[in-house]
Amino acid sequence: MATFEDRGYNIDEIIGKDHLRVSRHTFNKHIRKEKNFPEPYFESGNSVLFWGTRIQYWIDKKSGR
């Protein structure tokens, strides 16, 4: 299962082999568009960063932990 630390993650790190293991298309179409998925804390041009603790909380809530 994916675990995220208390730091910022870009999209490539989130979808990578160490975390969610999904394609960018799947992430943008199904995961990121979900109503409860956390908003990025930094978004400028091609740079989008998400807090790892918020993603971890979302995963835990989604899985029922």
OpenMM code with the backbone's topology and positions (N, CA, C; nanometers):
from openmm import Vec3, app, unit

residues = "MET ALA THR PHE GLU ASP ARG GLY TYR ASN ILE ASP GLU ILE ILE GLY LYS ASP HIS LEU ARG VAL SER ARG HIS THR PHE ASN LYS HIS ILE ARG LYS GLU LYS ASN PHE PRO GLU PRO TYR PHE GLU SER GLY ASN SER VAL LEU PHE TRP GLY THR ARG ILE GLN TYR TRP ILE ASP LYS LYS SER GLY ARG".split()
positions = [
    Vec3(0.0841, -0.1180, 0.0000),
    Vec3(0.0000, 0.0000, 0.0000),
    Vec3(0.0882, 0.1237, 0.0000),
    Vec3(0.0415, 0.2261, -0.0639),
    Vec3(0.1160, 0.3515, -0.0746),
    Vec3(0.1187, 0.4246, 0.0593),
    Vec3(0.2343, 0.4789, 0.0913),
    Vec3(0.2456, 0.5646, 0.2089),
    Vec3(0.3125, 0.6939, 0.1668),
    Vec3(0.2593, 0.8027, 0.2154),
    Vec3(0.3099, 0.9342, 0.1817),
    Vec3(0.3590, 1.0029, 0.3074),
    Vec3(0.4744, 1.0686, 0.2972),
    Vec3(0.5327, 1.1409, 0.4086),
    Vec3(0.4776, 1.2829, 0.4128),
    Vec3(0.5167, 1.3566, 0.5143),
    Vec3(0.4728, 1.4950, 0.5317),
    Vec3(0.5618, 1.5878, 0.4500),
    Vec3(0.5391, 1.5882, 0.3195),
    Vec3(0.6128, 1.6761, 0.2289),
    Vec3(0.5317, 1.6913, 0.1016),
    Vec3(0.5772, 1.7763, 0.0127),
    Vec3(0.5082, 1.7976, -0.1134),
    Vec3(0.5453, 1.6926, -0.2162),
    Vec3(0.4479, 1.6508, -0.2949),
    Vec3(0.4684, 1.5527, -0.4014),
    Vec3(0.4178, 1.6101, -0.5320),
    Vec3(0.4939, 1.5897, -0.6395),
    Vec3(0.4424, 1.6261, -0.7706),
    Vec3(0.3683, 1.5059, -0.8289),
    Vec3(0.3038, 1.5248, -0.9418),
    Vec3(0.2209, 1.4196, -0.9991),
    Vec3(0.3032, 1.2968, -1.0371),
    Vec3(0.4235, 1.3165, -1.0895),
    Vec3(0.5075, 1.2018, -1.1270),
    Vec3(0.5415, 1.1149, -1.0066),
    Vec3(0.5649, 1.1745, -0.8914),
    Vec3(0.5929, 1.0967, -0.7708),
    Vec3(0.4687, 1.0243, -0.7208),
    Vec3(0.3533, 1.0867, -0.7319),
    Vec3(0.2282, 1.0254, -0.6846),
    Vec3(0.1935, 0.9035, -0.7683),
    Vec3(0.2056, 0.9136, -0.8993),
    Vec3(0.1650, 0.8026, -0.9864),
    Vec3(0.2759, 0.7002, -1.0062),
    Vec3(0.3930, 0.7236, -0.9499),
    Vec3(0.5086, 0.6382, -0.9708),
    Vec3(0.4974, 0.5008, -0.9082),
    Vec3(0.5992, 0.4189, -0.9317),
    Vec3(0.5986, 0.2800, -0.8863),
    Vec3(0.6045, 0.2654, -0.7352),
    Vec3(0.6501, 0.3675, -0.6643),
    Vec3(0.6580, 0.3590, -0.5183),
    Vec3(0.5291, 0.3990, -0.4479),
    Vec3(0.4322, 0.4530, -0.5224),
    Vec3(0.3116, 0.5027, -0.4573),
    Vec3(0.1853, 0.4434, -0.5190),
    Vec3(0.1148, 0.5136, -0.6037),
    Vec3(-0.0151, 0.4650, -0.6529),
    Vec3(-0.0065, 0.3670, -0.7691),
    Vec3(0.0994, 0.3722, -0.8485),
    Vec3(0.1197, 0.2818, -0.9628),
    Vec3(0.0050, 0.2886, -1.0635),
    Vec3(-0.0290, 0.4096, -1.1061),
    Vec3(-0.1317, 0.4285, -1.2091),
    Vec3(-0.0744, 0.5168, -1.3188),
    Vec3(-0.1408, 0.5178, -1.4322),
    Vec3(-0.0952, 0.6049, -1.5414),
    Vec3(-0.1407, 0.7482, -1.5156),
    Vec3(-0.0791, 0.8413, -1.5849),
    Vec3(-0.1164, 0.9830, -1.5712),
    Vec3(-0.2609, 1.0040, -1.6166),
    Vec3(-0.3014, 0.9331, -1.7226),
    Vec3(-0.4382, 0.9436, -1.7725),
    Vec3(-0.5386, 0.8987, -1.6656),
    Vec3(-0.5146, 0.7861, -1.6023),
    Vec3(-0.6022, 0.7366, -1.4970),
    Vec3(-0.6067, 0.8331, -1.3794),
    Vec3(-0.4911, 0.8866, -1.3407),
    Vec3(-0.4863, 0.9806, -1.2299),
    Vec3(-0.5694, 1.1042, -1.2599),
    Vec3(-0.5511, 1.1643, -1.3773),
    Vec3(-0.6235, 1.2870, -1.4107),
    Vec3(-0.7730, 1.2640, -1.4322),
    Vec3(-0.8095, 1.1525, -1.4945),
    Vec3(-0.9490, 1.1290, -1.5284),
    Vec3(-1.0314, 1.0770, -1.4112),
    Vec3(-0.9766, 0.9864, -1.3308),
    Vec3(-1.0560, 0.9205, -1.2274),
    Vec3(-1.0230, 0.9663, -1.0851),
    Vec3(-0.8964, 0.9856, -1.0546),
    Vec3(-0.8586, 1.0156, -0.9162),
    Vec3(-0.8632, 1.1648, -0.8879),
    Vec3(-0.7978, 1.2440, -0.9686),
    Vec3(-0.7883, 1.3881, -0.9423),
    Vec3(-0.9227, 1.4587, -0.9560),
    Vec3(-1.0102, 1.4103, -1.0418),
    Vec3(-1.1423, 1.4715, -1.0609),
    Vec3(-1.2421, 1.4320, -0.9521),
    Vec3(-1.2050, 1.3385, -0.8657),
    Vec3(-1.2942, 1.2961, -0.7586),
    Vec3(-1.3203, 1.4116, -0.6615),
    Vec3(-1.4403, 1.4173, -0.6101),
    Vec3(-1.4836, 1.5303, -0.5283),
    Vec3(-1.3983, 1.5497, -0.4028),
    Vec3(-1.3586, 1.4437, -0.3363),
    Vec3(-1.2866, 1.4539, -0.2089),
    Vec3(-1.1351, 1.4527, -0.2218),
    Vec3(-1.0822, 1.4415, -0.3422),
    Vec3(-0.9366, 1.4395, -0.3570),
    Vec3(-0.8817, 1.5772, -0.3206),
    Vec3(-0.7710, 1.5831, -0.2431),
    Vec3(-0.7190, 1.7123, -0.1969),
    Vec3(-0.6722, 1.8032, -0.3105),
    Vec3(-0.6936, 1.9306, -0.2904),
    Vec3(-0.6498, 2.0319, -0.3856),
    Vec3(-0.4985, 2.0503, -0.3760),
    Vec3(-0.4322, 2.0857, -0.4842),
    Vec3(-0.2887, 2.1120, -0.4769),
    Vec3(-0.2618, 2.2395, -0.3965),
    Vec3(-0.1498, 2.2410, -0.3252),
    Vec3(-0.1165, 2.3612, -0.2490),
    Vec3(-0.0324, 2.4567, -0.3320),
    Vec3(0.0251, 2.4089, -0.4427),
    Vec3(0.1024, 2.4947, -0.5322),
    Vec3(0.0750, 2.4523, -0.6748),
    Vec3(0.0333, 2.5476, -0.7574),
    Vec3(0.0042, 2.5179, -0.8969),
    Vec3(0.0476, 2.6380, -0.9804),
    Vec3(0.1492, 2.6156, -1.0632),
    Vec3(0.2009, 2.7226, -1.1470),
    Vec3(0.2548, 2.6615, -1.2760),
    Vec3(0.1879, 2.6881, -1.3849),
    Vec3(0.2307, 2.6323, -1.5124),
    Vec3(0.2234, 2.4813, -1.5119),
    Vec3(0.3375, 2.4167, -1.5325),
    Vec3(0.3431, 2.2704, -1.5314),
    Vec3(0.3713, 2.2127, -1.3940),
    Vec3(0.3974, 2.2962, -1.2959),
    Vec3(0.4289, 2.2500, -1.1602),
    Vec3(0.3031, 2.2433, -1.0757),
    Vec3(0.2725, 2.1229, -1.0279),
    Vec3(0.1587, 2.1020, -0.9388),
    Vec3(0.2099, 2.0192, -0.8221),
    Vec3(0.1917, 2.0693, -0.6991),
    Vec3(0.2381, 1.9986, -0.5804),
    Vec3(0.1227, 1.9741, -0.4847),
    Vec3(0.1195, 1.8524, -0.4287),
    Vec3(0.0177, 1.8116, -0.3328),
    Vec3(0.0864, 1.7778, -0.2002),
    Vec3(0.0186, 1.8031, -0.0877),
    Vec3(0.0716, 1.7624, 0.0420),
    Vec3(0.0545, 1.6124, 0.0583),
    Vec3(0.1610, 1.5464, 0.1008),
    Vec3(0.1578, 1.4018, 0.1196),
    Vec3(0.0632, 1.3584, 0.2289),
    Vec3(0.0520, 1.4354, 0.3379),
    Vec3(-0.0371, 1.3978, 0.4475),
    Vec3(-0.1830, 1.4028, 0.4048),
    Vec3(-0.2187, 1.4971, 0.3210),
    Vec3(-0.3572, 1.5048, 0.2727),
    Vec3(-0.3906, 1.3889, 0.1805),
    Vec3(-0.2941, 1.3506, 0.0961),
    Vec3(-0.3163, 1.2353, 0.0079),
    Vec3(-0.3285, 1.1080, 0.0909),
    Vec3(-0.2434, 1.0926, 0.1918),
    Vec3(-0.2481, 0.9748, 0.2781),
    Vec3(-0.3814, 0.9677, 0.3517),
    Vec3(-0.4291, 1.0807, 0.4021),
    Vec3(-0.5589, 1.0840, 0.4700),
    Vec3(-0.6701, 1.0446, 0.3736),
    Vec3(-0.6655, 1.0927, 0.2480),
    Vec3(-0.7654, 1.0582, 0.1486),
    Vec3(-0.7638, 0.9077, 0.1196),
    Vec3(-0.6446, 0.8511, 0.1058),
    Vec3(-0.6320, 0.7069, 0.0802),
    Vec3(-0.6879, 0.6271, 0.1972),
    Vec3(-0.6522, 0.6672, 0.3197),
    Vec3(-0.7020, 0.5961, 0.4382),
    Vec3(-0.8536, 0.6039, 0.4483),
    Vec3(-0.9093, 0.7194, 0.4224),
    Vec3(-1.0536, 0.7364, 0.4278),
    Vec3(-1.1225, 0.6553, 0.3195),
    Vec3(-1.0650, 0.6532, 0.2002),
    Vec3(-1.1201, 0.5791, 0.0875),
    Vec3(-1.1186, 0.4270, 0.1132),
    Vec3(-1.0110, 0.3803, 0.1788),
    Vec3(-0.9982, 0.2369, 0.2034),
    Vec3(-1.0693, 0.1912, 0.3306),
    Vec3(-1.1174, 0.2863, 0.4102),
    Vec3(-1.1919, 0.2497, 0.5308),
    Vec3(-1.1060, 0.2290, 0.6537),
    Vec3(-0.9818, 0.2773, 0.6507),
    Vec3(-0.8963, 0.2624, 0.7694),
    Vec3(-0.9235, 0.3704, 0.8681),
] * unit.nanometer
topology = app.Topology()
chain = topology.addChain("A")
for resn in residues:
    res = topology.addResidue(resn, chain)
    for name in ("N", "CA", "C"):
        topology.addAtom(name, app.Element.getBySymbol(name[0]), res)
